[in-house]
Amino acid sequence: MLDELKLPKALAIRLGKVAMVERVNPESIVKTAIEDRLNYLEWKEKAIAQGQADLDKGRMVSTAHVRESLAKQRAQRGATNKKAA
C-alpha cells in the first residue's frame, strides 16, 4: 500500500502555504483531498453503471420529450408568477 506520496515541488509549496493559513497539518489536507476525489470517482462510476442499466432495459427519454417537459414547466411558472404579481 502507498505510505508515501511524492509531490511536485510547486504543489508541495502550495500545500504548505494553505496548511499554514488554515492552521492544519498538510497530511490532513492531502487525506481529505484524496478521499473527496475517490468519493466523486466512485459516485461517477456508479451513476454511469445505473445509466447504462437503464439504457439496456430501454428506459430512456428523447430530447424532444425533455424539451416539451421543460417548456410546460416554464409556462406553469410563468402563470404562477403572473398570479403572484
N, C-alpha and C positions, 0 to 999 in steps of 0.2 A: 504494500500500500504506500501511497505517496505521503511521506512525512516532512518533506522539504520541498519548497517551491522557489524556483529562481525567477526573479522578476527583472525585466529590463531596468536599467538604472533610472531612466526618466520616470517610469511607473513607480519605482520604489521611492523616489523623491516625492512624487505627488502623494503617495500613500502616507509617507511620514509627515508631510505638511498637514494633510487632512486629519490624521490621528492626533497631532498636536493641537489643532484648533478645536477638535471635538472632545479632546481630553479622554481618549480611549486608546487602547493599545492597537497597533496595526494588525495584529493577528485577528482580533475580533472583527475588524472591518473586512479582512480577506475572507474569513469564515462566513460572515453574513452575505457577502457578495457572491461567493460560490454557492451557498445554499439557495439564495434567491434565484440565481441563474439556473440551477438544477431544477428547482420547483417550476420555473417557467418552461424549461425544455420538456419536463415530464408532462406538464399540463398540455403543451402543444402537441406532443405525440399522441396523447390520449384523445384530444379533440379531433385530430386528423383521423385516427382509427375509427372514432364514432361516426365521423362524417362519411368515411369510406363505407362503413357498415350500412349507413342509411342509403347511400347510392346503390350498393349491392342489392338492397332489398327494394329498390325502386322508389324510395321515399325522397322525392325532390320537388322543388318548386321552380317554375320557369321565371325568367327575368321579367317577362310581361306580367305575370301574376304578382310579383313583388311590387312592380311599379304601380299597378292598379290598386293594390292594397295601401301603398303609401299615399296615393292621390286621395283615396277615400278618407284616410286618417287626417290628412291636411285639410280637406274640405270640412270634416267634422270639427276640427279645432278652430277653423275659421268661423264657423257658425256659432260655436260656443263663445269665442272672443267677442263677436258682434253682440250677442245677447248680454254679455257682462258690461259692455260699454254703454 
